[in-house]
Amino acid sequence: MLIDSHCHLNYPELADTAGVVARAKEVGVRQMLTISTKRSDFAAVKALAEAYPEIYCSIGIHPHDAEEHEDITEAELLEAANHDRVIGIGETGLDYYYEHSPREAQQELFRRHIRVARALDLPVIVHSREADDDTVRILQEEYAGGAFKILIHCFTSTPYLAEEAVKLGGYISASGIITFKKSQALRDSFANVPLDRVLVETDSPYLAPEPHRGKPCEPAYTLFTARMLAEVKSVSFETLAEVTTRNFFTLFTKAQKLA
């Protein structure tokens, strides 16, 4: 069994939800976590999770959209996350590569999400691109105010971010990028992440792994990422599948209760 720990099933490219879920199950991807990125996603991801037992969902605002959501309060996020199928908070974090939103707005909203995640005892799902120092700083500062669960999703950053997140009890998720020919440095980073701290994801409909690169991605392609990660970790595919599934439920404890 595999779990796609991060996908966007409400996006138009994945509108055939029944087909997407069926194709995933055919290759052993039994469950998936669909992620919200803005306020307008909240109802859609909840509806998907209500309609399919294979789907969980999250509540959060992507850093790209931070400026448009500066008015969203912790109370609103808490209320939106008060749902049986919501198992995580995010995605949130920092993106200094595109900087679609001011850094200050991203940082404040990131902290807001962390406080909500702590209050609900749900993992905070972190997006970090070209922002390692500030991501680590904010995680450490907020953690000093009270522990919370951390998942660095679609990890492509420096070993520093992975190491510091793991020190805080965090988990690191591999996407299809790990299969790309030019991603040897990323594979080397994952070789040093403890096996009991890794997850797999697709970030569908983006980042399709080899041999589907360039095509719309979907949860079934978690299989290819898992195969590559098994090679990187020098374990069998069966072991990798078992461990990443166990890691998912260890981190997302609410999902374990729902399974």
N, C-alpha and C positions, 0 to 999 in steps of 0.2 A: 504494500500500500504506500502511495505517495500522497502528499498534500501540497497543493499550490498555495503558498503562504501569502501571495500578493498578486492580485489581478484586478482588472477593471471591467467587470462583466456588464456594466450598464452602458458601456461605450457602443456606438453604432456598429463597429466592426464585429461585435460579438452579440448582435441582436438575436441570433438564433440560439437562445439560451438552452433549449432542450437538446439541440444538436451538440452544442459545446460541452454540456455536461455528459452526454452519452459518449462522445468521443474520448473524453477524459477518463471515464470509468472503464472503457474498453482497454486502455493501456495501464490501468491500475492507479490512476489519480482519482482517489475516492472522494476527496473533499477539497474545497477551495475557499479562500478568503477574499471577498471582493471589497475593494477599498474606495472610500469616498475622498474627493479632493476639493470639494467646495460645497457650500450650503445647499445648492440645488441638487446635489447628488443624494442627500440624506434619505429622502423618501424612496428613491429608486433602488438604492442598495438594500434597504430594509425589505422592500417588496420582493426582491430577488431571493433574499435569505428566507423570507416567509414561505415562498413558493416552492423552494427546493431544499430538502434536508441536507443535500451535499454542500450547500453554500452558507458560509458565515459572512458577516460584514463588519465594517469599521465606520467610525465617525471622525472626520477631521478635515482640515484645510491645508492644501498643498502650499508650500512656500511661494510658488509662482503667483498664487492668488491672495497672498497675505494682505496686500494693500486694499483690495476690494472687500476684505473681511475684517478690517480693523475694529469694526463695531461688534463683532461676535464676542460674547462674554463667556466666562467659565460656566455661568448658570445655563446659558443656551446650549453649550456643548454637553453639559451634564444631563440636561433634559433630553437632548437628541440621542444620547447614548443609553438612555434608560429603556432598553429594549432587549428581549430575550436573546436575539441573534447577534447583537453587537458584542464583539469579543475583544476589540482593540480600539485605540485612539490614534488617529492619523489617516493618511500620512501627513506628517508635519516635518518641520526641520528647516534647513537652510540651503539655498541654492545661489551661490555667488558666480556661477558660470553664466547663466542667462540674466540674473538680476531683474526679473520681471517686476519684482517688488523691492522697495527700499530695504536695506539690511536691517535697519532698526525695527521695521514692521515685522519682518520675518522672525527676528529674535524674540520680540515680545509675544507673538502668537505661538511660537515654539514653547516658550515658558508656560503660557496659558494651557496648552495641550498637556504638558507634563504634569501640571497641577491637577488637571482633570483625571489623567491616567492614574496618578497616585491616589486620588480620592476614591476612584472606582476599583482600584486594584486590577487594572487592565494594562497590558503592555502599550507603550508608546511606540508607534511605528515611524521610524526616523528616515527621512530623505536627507542626504548630505552630499553636496557636489561642490568641489573647490572651496570648501568651508570647514575643513577638518579642525583647525584650531578653535574656532568659535563653537563648533558643535561639541567638541570635547569639553571646552570651558563651561558651556551652559549645562551640559549633562552633569559635570562634576559639582557645579555650584548648586544646582537643584537637588542633586542626590544628597548633598550635605544637609539639606533641609528635610530630608525624609526619603527613604528608599522607594524606588519604583522600578517596574520592569521595562527593559529596553530591547528593541529589535532594530538593528541597522539593516534596512531593506536595500536590495539591489546594490550590494557593496561593490564599489569600484575605486575606493579611495586608498590612502596610504596605510601601511601596516600600523601606523600610529593610532589611527582611529579605531581599527579593529582591536588592537591590544588594550586601549584605554576603555573601550566599551565592555570588553570581556572582564576587565578588572572590576567593573561595576555590576557584574552579573549578567551582562548583555549577551544577545545572540546576533549572529551575522548570517545574512541570507544571500545565497548565490542565485543569479539570474542567468539567462542565456548568454550573456556577455562572456561568461567563463569558457564557453565553447569556441569563441572566435580565435582565429589563428594568431592574431596579434596580442592576445591576452595572457601571455606567459607570465608577466609580472603579477597579474591578478591571480593566476593559478598558484604562483609561489606564495602569495599572501594567504590564500586559503589553506595551503599545506601547513601553515603554522597556527591556524585557528583550531582550538580543541574540538574534537569530533562531537562532543556533547554540547556544542554551542552553535552548530550549523543548521541552517534550514535551506530549502530550495523554493524557488518561485519562478514565475514567468514575466510578471509585469505586463501581462497581456492587456491590450493588443500590440504592445511594443516589444522590441528586443528579441525577436524570434531567434532561437539558437540554430547553429549549424545542425542539419543540412537545410533548414528552412529560412535561413537569414534573408531578410528583405521582404518577407511575406508577413501578412498579419499573424500575430502570435495568438495562441490560445492555451488553456490549461493543460491539454494533452501533451504539450511540448515540454512540460516539466520533466518528462522522461529523459530527454536528451541532456538537460542540465544535470540531472541526478547521475546519469551514467558518467559524465565528465568529472563530477565532483567525487564519485567513487574512485576513479583513477587517481585523482589528485591526492585523495586521502589514503590510497593504497589499501582499500577494502573492497569486498565484493559489492555488487550492485544491491543484492539482497540485504546486506548489512547496512548499507547507506540508506536504503529505503526504510528499514526498521528504525534506525537511529534518528533520522530526520523526522519521522512521524512521532516518535516518542518525544523528541525535543519540542515539536510543535505543541503537543498537549501539555508538556511541562511548563512551557511559557504561557500558552493560552489556556489557563486552567478553566476558564468558563466554558471553552469548547469541549473540554474533557467531560464536563457535567452534562453537556448537551448531546454528546455522541451516543 
